[in-house]
Amino acid sequence: MTTATETVTLPSKVNIGVYTNPKHDLWVADAQPTLETVQKGGSLKEGEVTVAIRSTGICGSDVHFWHAGRIGPMVVEDTHILGHESAGEVLAVHPSVKSLKPGDRVAIEPNIICHECEPCLTGRYNGCERVQFLSTPPVPGLLRRYVNHPAVLCHKIGDMSYEDGSLLEPLSVALAAMQRAEVRLGDPVVVCGAGPIGLVTLLCCRAAGAEPIVITDIDEGRLKFARELVPTVKTHKVEFSDTPQQTGEKIIAAAEGEKMAVAMECTGVQSSVAGAIWAVKFGGKVFVTGVGKDDMTIPFARVNTQEVDLIFQYRYANTWPRAIRLVKSGVIDMKKLVTHRFQLEEAVQAFETASNPRTGAIKVQIQSLD
């Protein structure tokens, strides 16, 4: 059997991962590949590299799989490793890999695709019919010390920090949305939801020249954070007592009477989607990035009579090179989004912090830098 290239520095710590299960437990325990196989390089398949994960962001979907045990048809049915926003250092490469070498710093695109189905062959591989998306049950995620991954999905980040490298994943979500929503210079835009994806989308809308930009949320603390991140943004605190029509009218009022050309809906909440529909102009777009419930009611007559384009997104494709260029050039700077940092061994505390609104957490990072 062909062996892998030797590692730059022989790893000495055991591999551990962050697990949940159908009982909603959360714990840290031994994970694959084992330290011994990483040291020997014998577990690599053709086209794979071993990466030492240095930084991983906690996504809302990770918390949801822990707390709810499912997102739509994706169900935690056994012990399951979380995490899909990661960057790290290449430790070893299979001899078939020529694009990477030990020591390279990479951001990991967490798809493993078939390269054979129509979505793959037409460049929309986010719709791969046999996709294995890391951290989506039953595929184990990236919250481990070491992982093996296809080299083609490990993107070089040069001297970019591992933390910035891990943030390329949520940036990819926003970039996929921006590309399909076609936000243009001077477009009035509302971003619904000031969570991590909403805030990254806000940064992208500002970089794209949207004006004015309104961002909404139910939490005044997050709106305050949004104003600190982009001082020119206008904010609207959503009231539970308002109807979707009233929410839409208040968004327009926050924009000094401008109806929105595009609504970037980042919550997936039915009332928020409906409010966005009421906020856009005739022929406007409502682009839904947020993940919601299986079934949703919308104001169909409003969509129909105003010719509103209601568009949905599922993950991303071909975004990492673009994201890397934007971060390296400084066009997009996400450093302020990281509010808390924990070591891999402290992952349970990290998840508790990320899931508790009282902590003020935006993006929590789990690190393994040694």
C-alpha positions as CSV (number, residue, x, y, z in Angstrom):
1,M,0.0,0.0,0.0
2,T,1.3,3.5,-0.8
3,T,2.0,5.6,2.2
4,A,1.6,9.3,2.8
5,T,4.2,11.9,2.9
6,E,5.8,12.5,6.2
7,T,4.4,15.2,8.4
8,V,6.3,18.5,9.1
9,T,6.1,18.0,12.8
10,L,5.1,14.6,14.1
11,P,1.8,15.2,16.1
12,S,1.8,14.0,19.7
13,K,-1.7,14.7,21.0
14,V,-4.5,12.2,20.8
15,N,-7.3,13.0,18.4
16,I,-10.5,14.2,20.2
17,G,-13.8,15.4,18.9
18,V,-17.0,17.2,20.1
19,Y,-20.0,14.8,20.1
20,T,-23.7,15.0,20.6
21,N,-26.4,12.2,20.4
22,P,-30.2,11.7,20.2
23,K,-30.4,12.4,24.0
24,H,-28.9,15.9,23.4
25,D,-25.8,15.2,25.4
26,L,-22.6,17.1,24.6
27,W,-19.1,15.8,25.3
28,V,-15.5,15.6,24.2
29,A,-14.0,12.2,23.5
30,D,-11.5,10.3,21.4
31,A,-12.1,10.6,17.6
32,Q,-10.9,9.2,14.3
33,P,-8.3,9.1,12.8
34,T,-6.3,8.0,15.7
35,L,-3.0,9.6,16.7
36,E,-1.1,6.5,15.6
37,T,-2.6,6.4,12.1
38,V,-2.0,10.2,11.7
39,Q,1.6,9.7,12.7
40,K,2.0,6.8,10.2
41,G,-0.1,8.5,7.5
42,G,-1.6,5.1,6.6
43,S,-5.3,6.2,6.7
44,L,-5.1,8.5,3.8
45,K,-7.0,7.6,0.6
46,E,-6.1,8.8,-2.9
47,G,-6.6,12.5,-3.2
48,E,-6.7,13.1,0.6
49,V,-4.6,15.1,3.1
50,T,-4.5,15.1,6.9
51,V,-5.2,18.5,8.4
52,A,-4.6,19.6,12.0
53,I,-7.7,21.7,12.8
54,R,-6.6,24.9,14.4
55,S,-9.7,27.0,14.6
56,T,-13.5,26.2,14.2
57,G,-16.5,28.5,14.5
58,I,-19.7,27.2,16.2
59,C,-22.6,27.6,13.7
60,G,-26.2,27.9,14.7
61,S,-26.8,24.6,13.0
62,D,-24.3,22.9,15.4
63,V,-26.3,24.2,18.3
64,H,-29.6,23.2,16.7
65,F,-28.3,19.6,16.1
66,W,-27.3,19.5,19.8
67,H,-30.5,21.0,21.2
68,A,-33.2,19.8,18.7
69,G,-31.5,16.8,17.3
70,R,-32.5,17.6,13.8
71,I,-32.9,20.2,11.0
72,G,-35.7,19.2,8.7
73,P,-34.9,15.7,7.4
74,M,-31.4,15.7,8.8
75,V,-31.6,13.8,12.1
76,V,-29.1,12.9,14.8
77,E,-29.7,9.2,15.2
78,D,-26.4,8.1,16.8
79,T,-23.3,9.6,18.4
80,H,-22.3,12.5,16.1
81,I,-19.4,14.9,15.7
82,L,-20.3,18.6,15.1
83,G,-18.5,21.5,13.4
84,H,-18.0,22.6,9.8
85,E,-16.4,26.1,9.9
86,S,-12.7,25.2,10.1
87,A,-9.2,26.0,9.1
88,G,-5.9,24.3,9.9
89,E,-2.5,23.1,8.9
90,V,-1.7,20.3,6.4
91,L,0.2,17.5,8.3
92,A,0.4,14.9,5.6
93,V,-0.6,14.3,2.0
94,H,-1.3,11.2,-0.1
95,P,1.3,10.7,-2.8
96,S,-1.4,11.4,-5.4
97,V,-1.8,15.0,-4.1
98,K,0.3,17.6,-5.9
99,S,-1.5,20.8,-5.0
100,L,-0.7,20.8,-1.3
101,K,2.2,20.0,0.9
102,P,2.8,19.5,4.7
103,G,2.8,22.9,6.4
104,D,0.3,24.6,4.1
105,R,-2.4,26.6,5.9
106,V,-5.8,25.8,4.5
107,A,-9.5,26.5,5.0
108,I,-11.7,23.4,4.7
109,E,-14.8,23.4,2.4
110,P,-17.0,20.9,4.3
111,N,-18.5,19.3,1.2
112,I,-17.5,15.9,-0.2
113,I,-19.2,15.5,-3.5
114,C,-19.6,12.8,-6.1
115,H,-18.4,14.8,-9.2
116,E,-20.9,12.7,-11.3
117,C,-24.5,13.9,-10.9
118,E,-26.0,16.8,-12.8
119,P,-25.6,19.5,-10.1
120,C,-21.9,18.5,-9.8
121,L,-21.3,18.5,-13.6
122,T,-23.0,21.8,-14.1
123,G,-21.1,23.6,-11.3
124,R,-23.9,23.7,-8.7
125,Y,-22.4,21.0,-6.5
126,N,-24.2,22.3,-3.5
127,G,-27.0,20.3,-4.9
128,C,-24.9,17.1,-5.2
129,E,-27.3,14.1,-5.0
130,R,-24.8,12.1,-3.0
131,V,-23.2,14.9,-1.0
132,Q,-21.5,14.2,2.3
133,F,-21.7,17.5,4.2
134,L,-19.5,17.4,7.3
135,S,-21.4,17.8,10.6
136,T,-24.7,16.9,8.9
137,P,-25.8,13.5,10.3
138,P,-24.5,10.9,9.8
139,V,-21.3,12.5,8.4
140,P,-18.9,13.4,11.2
141,G,-17.9,17.1,11.5
142,L,-14.7,19.0,11.8
143,L,-14.6,19.7,15.5
144,R,-11.7,17.3,15.9
145,R,-7.9,17.7,16.4
146,Y,-7.1,15.9,13.1
147,V,-9.2,15.1,10.0
148,N,-8.6,13.6,6.6
149,H,-10.2,15.5,3.8
150,P,-10.1,15.7,-0.1
151,A,-7.2,18.0,-1.0
152,V,-9.3,19.7,-3.7
153,L,-11.6,21.0,-1.0
154,C,-8.8,22.4,1.2
155,H,-8.1,25.9,0.0
156,K,-4.7,27.6,0.7
157,I,-5.0,30.7,2.8
158,G,-1.3,31.7,2.9
159,D,-0.5,33.9,6.0
160,M,-4.2,34.5,6.8
161,S,-5.0,33.7,10.4
162,Y,-6.7,30.4,11.1
163,E,-9.5,32.3,12.7
164,D,-10.1,34.3,9.6
165,G,-9.8,31.0,7.6
166,S,-12.6,29.4,9.6
167,L,-14.8,32.5,9.0
168,L,-14.6,31.8,5.2
169,E,-17.4,29.3,5.6
170,P,-20.1,31.8,6.9
171,L,-18.7,34.3,4.4
172,S,-19.3,31.7,1.6
173,V,-22.9,31.5,2.7
174,A,-23.3,35.3,2.3
175,L,-21.3,35.4,-1.0
176,A,-23.6,32.7,-2.5
177,A,-26.6,34.8,-1.5
178,M,-25.1,38.0,-2.8
179,Q,-24.3,36.5,-6.2
180,R,-27.8,35.1,-6.8
181,A,-29.6,38.1,-5.2
182,E,-27.6,40.4,-7.5
183,V,-27.3,43.3,-5.1
184,R,-26.1,46.4,-7.0
185,L,-24.6,49.8,-6.2
186,G,-27.3,52.0,-4.6
187,D,-29.8,49.3,-4.0
188,P,-31.9,49.8,-0.9
189,V,-31.4,46.5,1.0
190,V,-32.8,45.1,4.3
191,V,-30.9,42.3,6.1
192,C,-33.3,40.3,8.3
193,G,-31.5,39.0,11.3
194,A,-28.4,40.2,13.0
195,G,-26.9,36.9,13.8
196,P,-23.5,35.8,12.4
197,I,-24.8,35.2,8.9
198,G,-26.8,38.4,8.9
199,L,-23.8,40.4,10.1
200,V,-21.5,38.9,7.4
201,T,-24.2,39.6,4.8
202,L,-24.4,43.2,6.1
203,L,-20.6,43.5,5.6
204,C,-21.1,42.2,2.0
205,C,-23.9,44.5,1.3
206,R,-21.9,47.5,2.4
207,A,-18.9,46.3,0.3
208,A,-21.3,46.0,-2.7
209,G,-22.4,49.6,-2.3
210,A,-26.0,49.0,-1.2
211,E,-27.6,52.2,0.1
212,P,-29.5,52.5,2.4
213,I,-29.1,49.3,4.4
214,V,-31.5,48.4,7.2
215,I,-30.9,45.4,9.5
216,T,-33.6,43.9,11.7
217,D,-33.5,41.7,14.8
218,I,-35.6,41.1,17.9
219,D,-32.5,41.7,20.1
220,E,-31.4,45.3,20.7
221,G,-28.0,44.1,21.7
222,R,-27.4,42.6,18.3
223,L,-28.6,45.7,16.6
224,K,-26.1,47.7,18.7
225,F,-23.4,45.3,17.5
226,A,-24.5,45.8,13.9
227,R,-24.2,49.6,14.3
228,E,-20.7,49.2,15.7
229,L,-19.8,46.9,12.8
230,V,-21.2,49.2,10.1
231,P,-21.9,52.7,11.5
232,T,-24.0,53.8,8.6
233,V,-26.5,50.9,8.9
234,K,-30.1,51.7,9.9
235,T,-31.7,49.4,12.4
236,H,-35.2,48.2,13.2
237,K,-36.1,46.2,16.3
238,V,-38.9,43.7,15.4
239,E,-41.8,43.7,17.8
240,F,-43.6,40.4,18.3
241,S,-46.9,42.3,18.4
242,D,-46.5,43.7,14.9
243,T,-48.1,42.1,11.8
244,P,-45.8,41.3,8.9
245,Q,-47.3,44.3,7.1
246,Q,-46.5,46.6,10.0
247,T,-42.9,45.2,10.1
248,G,-42.5,45.9,6.4
249,E,-43.8,49.4,6.8
250,K,-41.4,50.1,9.7
251,I,-38.5,48.8,7.7
252,I,-39.4,51.2,4.9
253,A,-39.7,54.0,7.5
254,A,-36.3,53.2,8.9
255,A,-35.0,53.7,5.3
256,E,-36.6,57.1,5.2
257,G,-39.4,56.0,2.9
258,E,-37.3,53.9,0.5
259,K,-38.9,50.6,-0.4
260,M,-36.4,47.8,-0.5
261,A,-35.0,46.5,-3.8
262,V,-33.7,43.3,-2.1
263,A,-34.4,41.7,1.3
264,M,-31.6,39.3,2.5
265,E,-33.6,37.1,4.9
266,C,-31.2,35.4,7.2
267,T,-33.5,34.0,9.9
268,G,-35.8,31.5,8.2
269,V,-38.5,32.6,10.6
270,Q,-42.0,32.7,9.0
271,S,-42.9,36.2,10.3
272,S,-39.5,37.6,9.2
273,V,-39.9,36.2,5.7
274,A,-43.4,37.7,5.5
275,G,-42.2,41.0,6.8
276,A,-39.5,41.1,4.2
277,I,-42.1,40.4,1.5
278,W,-44.0,43.5,2.7
279,A,-40.8,45.6,2.7
280,V,-39.8,45.2,-0.9
281,K,-40.9,47.3,-3.9
282,F,-42.8,46.0,-6.9
283,G,-40.5,43.6,-8.7
284,G,-38.3,43.3,-5.6
285,K,-36.5,40.3,-4.4
286,V,-36.7,38.4,-1.1
287,F,-33.7,36.1,-0.8
288,V,-34.0,33.5,2.0
289,T,-30.7,32.2,3.4
290,G,-32.1,31.3,6.8
291,V,-33.2,27.8,7.6
292,G,-36.8,27.5,8.8
293,K,-39.5,24.9,9.6
294,D,-40.6,22.3,7.2
295,D,-43.8,24.2,6.3
296,M,-44.3,28.0,6.0
297,T,-47.2,30.4,5.3
298,I,-46.5,33.4,3.2
299,P,-48.6,36.4,2.1
300,F,-49.2,35.0,-1.4
301,A,-51.4,37.8,-2.7
302,R,-48.6,40.3,-1.8
303,V,-46.0,38.2,-3.6
304,N,-48.3,37.8,-6.6
305,T,-49.6,41.3,-7.1
306,Q,-46.2,42.9,-6.4
307,E,-44.3,40.4,-8.6
308,V,-41.9,39.7,-5.7
309,D,-39.2,37.2,-6.6
310,L,-38.9,34.8,-3.6
311,I,-35.6,32.9,-3.8
312,F,-34.1,30.3,-1.6
313,Q,-30.5,29.1,-0.9
314,Y,-29.0,25.8,0.0
315,R,-25.4,26.1,1.1
316,Y,-22.8,27.3,-1.5
317,A,-20.6,26.4,-4.4
318,N,-17.4,27.9,-5.9
319,T,-17.2,30.6,-3.2
320,W,-13.9,29.9,-1.3
321,P,-11.5,31.5,-3.8
322,R,-13.6,34.6,-3.9
323,A,-13.9,34.7,-0.1
324,I,-10.2,34.3,0.3
325,R,-9.5,37.3,-2.1
326,L,-12.0,39.5,-0.2
327,V,-10.5,38.8,3.2
328,K,-6.8,39.0,2.1
329,S,-7.5,42.4,0.4
330,G,-9.3,43.7,3.5
331,V,-12.5,44.4,1.5
332,I,-14.3,42.1,4.1
333,D,-13.0,42.2,7.7
334,M,-14.8,39.8,10.0
335,K,-12.5,40.0,13.0
336,K,-15.0,41.9,15.2
337,L,-17.5,39.0,14.9
338,V,-15.4,36.7,17.1
339,T,-16.5,37.5,20.6
340,H,-15.4,34.4,22.5
341,R,-12.6,31.8,22.2
342,F,-12.1,28.4,23.9
343,Q,-9.7,25.5,23.6
344,L,-10.9,22.3,22.1
345,E,-11.0,20.6,25.5
346,E,-13.4,23.4,26.6
347,A,-15.9,22.8,23.8
348,V,-18.8,22.1,26.1
349,Q,-18.4,25.5,27.7
350,A,-18.0,27.0,24.3
351,F,-21.3,25.6,23.1
352,E,-23.0,26.7,26.3
353,T,-21.7,30.3,25.6
354,A,-22.8,30.2,22.0
355,S,-26.3,29.0,22.8
356,N,-27.0,31.5,25.7
357,P,-28.3,34.9,24.5
358,R,-27.3,36.5,27.7
359,T,-23.6,36.0,26.9
360,G,-23.7,38.4,24.0
361,A,-21.9,35.9,21.9
362,I,-21.8,36.5,18.1
363,K,-19.2,34.0,16.8
364,V,-17.6,31.6,19.3
365,Q,-14.3,30.0,18.2
366,I,-12.9,26.7,19.4
367,Q,-9.1,26.5,18.9
368,S,-6.3,23.9,19.0
369,L,-3.3,26.0,18.2
370,D,-0.5,23.8,19.8
